[in-house]
Amino acid sequence: MKDLFLTREELTGLTGFKASHCQVRWLERNRWRFVLNCHGEPKVARAHFSDRMGCGHSSNAYADAINLAAAVAQPNFAALDRR
């Protein structure tokens, strides 16, 4: 479970703040997804961090299918001929 979330030190490095309430404010302003534990400390999933930083691979099959369809799709130029 330890590898699932960023460590306290990693979260401090990301936000630049040590205080939990300041970290929460930074995460909200920068539109990061997080949850609060019972102590009010933010928890950011390591996978979300990787995705946001451009290091992760999309594990969302639906998004992968949309991207593949967009890459393969060809425009219908015949639809432009209106006579």
Number of C-alpha atoms within 10 A of each C-alpha: 4 7 9 11 18 19 15 15 11 13 20 16 11 14 15 13 16 13 10 17 13 15 20 21 14 16 18 12 9 10 9 13 13 16 12 12 9 7 7 11 16 23 19 21 16 17 18 17 18 13 13 11 9 10 11 13 9 13 10 8 9 10 11 12 11 10 11 11 11 10 9 8 8 8 7 7 7 7 7 7 6 5 3
